[in-house]
Amino acid sequence: VKFQNLQTKEIKEVPEGFSWTTFFFGFFPALFRGDIKWALVMFAVSFITIGISWLVFPFIYNKIYMKELLGKGFIPASEIDKLVTKKYGILIAD
């Protein structure tokens, strides 16, 4: 799914569904995407749960990242991208 910031014209691409990179590398994909807040959350929760949360975050992180981008002023780049976000329960105001 592609998101575009209308002010800066920056485009970010977010894979949909299960996050294989989060599954294999834990909080590092969030860190490399610049999503510091969620990287810290994943690290802390992983530390508290002795790594068990690494089996949960891959199922939810891409959706979380989509919501974070929307909160930062990004919008779906096309109608198809908008439909995909609706598929995951993320509603975009028209």
DAVENTA-V886828 format. One record per residue. N is the residue number from 1. RES is the residue in one small letter. PHI is phi as a letter, one per 20 degrees, with the letter a starting at -180 (none if undefined). NEAR is the number of other ideal C-beta (glycine too) atoms within 8 Angstrom. Layout:
N | RES | PHI | NEAR
N | RES | PHI | NEAR
This chain:
1 | v | none | 11
2 | k | d | 11
3 | f | c | 16
4 | q | c | 12
5 | n | e | 13
6 | l | f | 6
7 | q | f | 5
8 | t | e | 4
9 | k | m | 7
10 | e | f | 7
11 | i | d | 9
12 | k | c | 11
13 | e | d | 7
14 | v | c | 11
15 | p | f | 7
16 | e | e | 8
17 | g | m | 5
18 | f | f | 7
19 | s | e | 13
20 | w | f | 7
21 | t | f | 8
22 | t | f | 16
23 | f | f | 9
24 | f | e | 5
25 | f | c | 8
26 | g | m | 9
27 | f | e | 13
28 | f | f | 9
29 | p | g | 11
30 | a | f | 14
31 | l | f | 10
32 | f | f | 6
33 | r | f | 8
34 | g | n | 5
35 | d | e | 10
36 | i | f | 8
37 | k | g | 7
38 | w | f | 13
39 | a | f | 12
40 | l | f | 9
41 | v | f | 8
42 | m | f | 15
43 | f | f | 10
44 | a | f | 8
45 | v | f | 10
46 | s | f | 12
47 | f | f | 7
48 | i | f | 7
49 | t | e | 8
50 | i | l | 5
51 | g | n | 6
52 | i | f | 7
53 | s | f | 11
54 | w | f | 11
55 | l | e | 6
56 | v | d | 8
57 | f | g | 13
58 | p | g | 12
59 | f | e | 7
60 | i | c | 8
61 | y | f | 14
62 | n | f | 13
63 | k | f | 10
64 | i | g | 9
65 | y | f | 13
66 | m | g | 14
67 | k | f | 9
68 | e | f | 11
69 | l | f | 11
70 | l | f | 11
71 | g | f | 6
72 | k | e | 7
73 | g | n | 7
74 | f | e | 10
75 | i | c | 10
76 | p | g | 13
77 | a | f | 8
78 | s | b | 7
79 | e | f | 6
80 | i | f | 6
81 | d | f | 12
82 | k | f | 10
83 | l | f | 8
84 | v | f | 11
85 | t | f | 13
86 | k | f | 10
87 | k | g | 7
88 | y | e | 9
89 | g | n | 6
90 | i | d | 10
91 | l | e | 6
92 | i | d | 10
93 | a | f | 3
94 | d | e | 2
